[in-house]
Every structure is written in C-alpha cells, then in structure tokens.
Amino acid sequence: MIRIHDLSLSAGNFRTGPLNLEPQEGAFNILLGPTGSGKTLLLESVIGLRPVKQGRVILDGKEIQDLAPEKRGIAYLPQDLALFPHLTVRENLRYGLRAQGRISAEDESHLERLIEALKIGHLLERPPQGLSGGEKQRTALGRALATSPRLILLDEPLAALDPALRGEIQQLLLSLQRTLRFTALYVTHDLEEAYLLGDTITVLIDGRIEQRGRRQDVFLRPATAKIARFLGFRNLFPGEVRPPGPGRTGMAISFWGKEILLPEEQAAEAFAAGEKVILYLRPEEVLVLREGKPIKETLRPNILEGRVMRVLDRGAYQWILFRPSGMDISLEIHLPNYVFRNLALTEGQGIRVAMRKESFWVMPDEDRG
C-alpha cells in the first residue's frame, strides 16, 4: 500500500536515513523511538508538511512525495489534534467530506456509525473549546476517519491524556482499527502503548531504523543492546562465545565465570567462537529457590547464591535487586505479588536463584567493529 524508500530528511542539524519502511497493510504499525529520534519528522514528510529532498513516498504504486497534502489521500491526527475552534463538533467531523465534495448516503451512514462508536452524538453542536480532553480526542479521531481513509498517520495523539483516559482511547482505537481495517502508522515513545497497540513495531533511534518486526520479536528478541537499553532492559551482561566442544551443539557462552550452552535460535545473529556478546536475562523469569524444595537437573548449572539488596513494590509486581556473592554485578528480578508473599523476602536476606536457559537472549557486543 505505502512504501517509504531511501528517504533522507533533515531539520536543522538533525539528519535521518536513508529510511526504508513498508507498513503492513490493514495493520496497526507502531513507529517507536525516544524523543528526538525523527519520528514526527518522518510522519510530516509522508503527509506532506515537510518537503522531501531525497527519496520516495509511494502509495498504491504512485509516487506522492511531490503532491500537496490534501491530494495524498492520507488522514492525519497530530499530537495537538488541530481541531478547528470556529467550527462545532459536527462541522469538524464533516470537514474532510465537505472538502472532498462527498455527500453520498454511504458517507453519511459511515459518519453516523462513527459518531455512535465514538459516543459523541451529544456533543455535535458544541465548539471544541468546551470539550474535555477525551471528548476532543474522540472528535479528532472521528474527523480523521470520516473520509474512510485506507491509511491514517497518528503522531502521539494520546500523550496529553491521563493514564485512565489514555487506556480507554487505546481500546477504542484498537476496536475501530479491527472493525474498519484501516492501515495505521502510529508514532509513540511509550513502550506500554507500543506493545498494546502494535501489530508491527519499527524502532527508530537517532534517525536510523534499528529494528522492525512483530511486537513479540522486538520486545523479546531485540537485535542490539542499544534497542534493549531503550526498551528499558537492565539485566545486560558481557560474555564471550566459546567453541561448543565435542558432541555438543548450540552456542557456548562464557560469562560470570561460568559457561552456558544456549540454542542458536536464542541469538540475534550467528556468532563465531571468540566474539564478544551481550546477554539479556529476562527479570520475570529468574527463579527464587525455596529451601528444602527439589531442584530440576536443568537448573543446577545456573544457580547463584547472594542477598536481596532492595525490594520495591511496583504495584503489579515486586522489584528485587539481587547481588550474587563474590561478584560485582546486580541482577533485577520481577516477582508476582503472590510469589513474593509466599517467599516473604526481606532486604538483606540470603537467597538462591536459578535461571532457565530459555530465559537468555544473546546480542552483538556494542563495541565490536
């Protein structure tokens, strides 16, 4: 449907690209990255608010980078919503249809269904100035979808909402997308929002696309330590690839003075013996062992003794900082509340933890080559 090819963009001293991106048709595509990574710049170039000096934007096989925004056939929902203050909610909703000269019964029926789905029928005669944040959000979304666009670009439209209202609008967005099957390219720097909404996720950092894939691939199998750090991963440890040895298959990784043999599919790429790597250990999969309980043989090679250094209540789970004995590292552990209560852990307590092989992910070292 839409394809971004070799797009190089600039704003002041900031440069991107060249960027290549082909959002999945009929899906919710997330453009995820930190503030200042070029997300909005890319969206504004696709919609036509910024000139494209190098590269192409192709929609349904036709280049559109030189067309005026209103001729591109793309809906756009900016962060500030850009509702027209001199128009009522009804007039804002009908603006795109009126601009395109569309007065068919089908268009009217579609708009009525949108008004019902967005629950804004009682607001139609009111101006935007008198609306709450959520009501403005619903109105702006309705205006963007009124023309039945196949493609809609959304630039952090929920950033200003409080968490409860944001969650409500997120669910509404998902429901509308699943019903209307439009293609969405949605910009955010919010990790939870990206995971909730995204069918696909493209990670943009410092003007470069670092990774693109399904949300499970990006969040569970980041391609680089740079992506892992942006995603908030903390249990990142240096290691080195060793020959697996006679009769063994997989990757042998030396770290913490130990050696662990991991399946090759638990790595971002193929690594040769001697290469430096970064291991990620998922904090929710670290097991705290109970005294007197039998231990599986598969866990015995990966047991550490140490102390609980700190405990923080994160609401949905308990955050534990664990310091292994005789080692200059710390390990973060996430425990479900019921597990934490059963273990009755306290700061300073000595414990043993174990790690499954399946809980590790291997990435290239940041300093190589």
Backbone hydrogen bonds, N-H to C=O, Kabsch-Sander energy under -0.5 kcal/mol:
donor,donor_aa,acceptor,acceptor_aa,energy
3,R,58,I,-2.7
4,I,21,L,-3.6
5,H,3,R,-0.6
5,H,56,R,-2.8
6,D,4,I,-0.5
7,L,19,L,-2.5
8,S,6,D,-0.6
8,S,54,Q,-2.1
11,A,14,F,-2.0
14,F,11,A,-1.9
16,T,9,L,-2.3
17,G,207,G,-2.9
19,L,7,L,-2.4
21,L,4,I,-2.3
27,A,24,Q,-1.3
29,N,27,A,-0.8
29,N,184,A,-2.8
30,I,28,F,-0.5
30,I,200,T,-2.8
31,L,186,Y,-3.1
32,L,30,I,-0.7
32,L,202,T,-3.0
33,G,188,T,-1.3
37,S,34,P,-1.4
42,L,38,G,-2.0
43,L,39,K,-2.1
44,E,40,T,-2.9
45,S,41,L,-1.5
46,V,42,L,-1.9
47,I,43,L,-2.3
48,G,44,E,-1.2
49,L,44,E,-2.4
50,R,44,E,-1.3
53,K,51,P,-0.6
54,Q,8,S,-0.7
56,R,5,H,-2.6
58,I,3,R,-3.0
59,L,57,V,-0.5
59,L,62,K,-3.0
60,D,1,M,-3.7
62,K,59,L,-1.9
64,I,57,V,-3.1
65,Q,57,V,-0.6
67,L,64,I,-1.8
71,K,68,A,-1.8
72,R,69,P,-1.5
75,A,151,L,-2.3
77,L,153,L,-3.0
81,L,78,P,-1.4
82,A,80,D,-1.5
87,L,84,F,-1.4
89,V,123,L,-0.5
89,V,126,R,-2.1
90,R,124,L,-2.7
92,N,88,T,-2.7
93,L,89,V,-2.5
94,R,90,R,-1.9
95,Y,91,E,-0.6
95,Y,92,N,-0.9
98,R,94,R,-2.8
99,A,95,Y,-2.6
100,Q,96,G,-1.5
101,G,98,R,-1.1
102,R,97,L,-2.8
103,I,101,G,-0.6
108,E,104,S,-2.0
109,S,105,A,-2.4
110,H,106,E,-2.4
111,L,107,D,-2.3
112,E,108,E,-2.2
113,R,109,S,-2.1
114,L,110,H,-2.0
115,I,111,L,-2.5
116,E,112,E,-2.1
117,A,113,R,-2.5
118,L,114,L,-2.7
119,K,115,I,-0.7
119,K,116,E,-0.5
120,I,115,I,-1.8
123,L,120,I,-1.8
124,L,121,G,-0.8
126,R,123,L,-2.3
130,G,127,P,-1.4
131,L,128,P,-1.9
136,K,132,S,-2.6
137,Q,133,G,-2.1
138,R,134,G,-2.3
139,T,135,E,-2.2
140,A,136,K,-2.8
141,L,137,Q,-2.2
142,G,138,R,-2.4
143,R,139,T,-2.5
144,A,140,A,-2.1
145,L,141,L,-1.8
146,A,142,G,-1.2
148,S,145,L,-2.0
152,I,183,T,-2.5
153,L,75,A,-2.6
154,L,185,L,-2.5
155,D,77,L,-2.5
156,E,154,L,-0.9
156,E,187,V,-1.7
159,A,156,E,-1.3
161,L,158,L,-1.6
166,R,162,D,-2.8
167,G,163,P,-2.3
168,E,164,A,-1.6
169,I,165,L,-2.4
170,Q,166,R,-2.4
171,Q,167,G,-2.0
172,L,168,E,-1.8
173,L,169,I,-2.9
174,L,170,Q,-2.4
175,S,171,Q,-2.2
176,L,172,L,-2.6
177,Q,173,L,-2.6
178,R,174,L,-2.4
179,T,175,S,-1.8
180,L,176,L,-3.2
181,R,177,Q,-2.2
183,T,150,R,-3.4
184,A,27,A,-2.5
184,A,182,F,-0.5
185,L,152,I,-2.2
186,Y,29,N,-3.1
186,Y,184,A,-0.5
187,V,154,L,-3.4
187,V,185,L,-0.5
188,T,31,L,-2.1
191,L,189,H,-0.6
194,A,190,D,-2.3
195,Y,191,L,-2.2
196,L,192,E,-2.3
197,L,193,E,-2.6
198,G,194,A,-2.2
199,D,28,F,-3.2
200,T,28,F,-1.6
201,I,213,G,-3.1
202,T,30,I,-3.0
203,V,201,I,-0.5
203,V,211,Q,-3.0
204,L,32,L,-3.1
204,L,202,T,-0.6
205,I,203,V,-0.5
205,I,208,R,-2.5
207,G,37,S,-1.5
208,R,205,I,-1.6
210,E,203,V,-2.7
210,E,208,R,-0.8
211,Q,203,V,-1.0
213,G,201,I,-1.8
215,R,199,D,-0.8
218,V,214,R,-2.2
219,F,215,R,-2.7
220,L,216,Q,-2.0
221,R,217,D,-1.8
225,A,364,P,-0.5
228,A,224,T,-2.0
229,R,225,A,-2.7
230,F,226,K,-1.9
231,L,227,I,-2.4
232,G,229,R,-1.3
233,F,228,A,-2.6
236,L,234,R,-2.6
237,F,235,N,-0.5
237,F,279,L,-2.6
239,G,277,V,-2.6
240,E,254,S,-1.6
241,V,275,E,-2.6
242,R,252,A,-3.6
248,R,245,G,-1.7
251,M,262,L,-3.5
252,A,242,R,-0.9
252,A,250,G,-0.5
253,I,251,M,-0.6
253,I,260,I,-3.0
254,S,240,E,-3.1
255,F,253,I,-0.6
255,F,258,K,-1.8
258,K,255,F,-2.7
260,I,253,I,-2.5
262,L,251,M,-3.2
262,L,260,I,-0.6
266,Q,263,P,-1.9
267,A,264,E,-0.9
268,A,362,V,-2.7
274,G,241,V,-3.2
275,E,272,A,-2.0
277,V,239,G,-2.4
278,I,363,M,-2.9
279,L,237,F,-3.4
280,Y,361,W,-3.1
281,L,235,N,-2.0
282,R,280,Y,-0.5
282,R,359,S,-1.8
285,E,282,R,-1.6
286,V,283,P,-1.0
287,L,354,A,-2.7
289,L,287,L,-0.6
289,L,352,R,-2.6
293,K,290,R,-1.7
299,L,296,K,-1.3
300,R,296,K,-0.9
302,N,299,L,-1.9
303,I,300,R,-0.7
304,L,353,V,-2.6
306,G,351,I,-2.2
307,R,323,R,-2.0
308,V,349,Q,-2.5
309,M,307,R,-0.7
309,M,321,L,-3.3
310,R,321,L,-1.2
312,L,319,W,-2.6
314,R,312,L,-0.8
314,R,317,Y,-2.2
316,A,314,R,-1.8
318,Q,335,L,-2.9
319,W,312,L,-3.2
320,I,318,Q,-0.5
320,I,333,I,-3.0
321,L,310,R,-2.4
322,F,320,I,-0.6
322,F,331,L,-3.1
323,R,307,R,-2.5
325,S,305,E,-2.9
327,M,324,P,-1.5
329,I,327,M,-0.9
331,L,322,F,-2.9
333,I,320,I,-2.5
334,H,283,P,-2.1
335,L,318,Q,-2.6
335,L,333,I,-0.6
337,N,316,A,-0.5
340,F,336,P,-2.4
341,R,337,N,-2.5
342,N,338,Y,-1.8
343,L,339,V,-2.1
344,A,340,F,-2.0
345,L,340,F,-0.7
348,G,308,V,-3.9
349,Q,346,T,-1.9
351,I,306,G,-2.4
353,V,304,L,-2.6
354,A,287,L,-2.5
355,M,302,N,-1.5
356,R,285,E,-0.5
359,S,356,R,-1.3
360,F,357,K,-1.6
361,W,280,Y,-1.9
362,V,266,Q,-2.1
363,M,278,I,-2.9
365,D,276,K,-1.4
368,R,365,D,-1.1
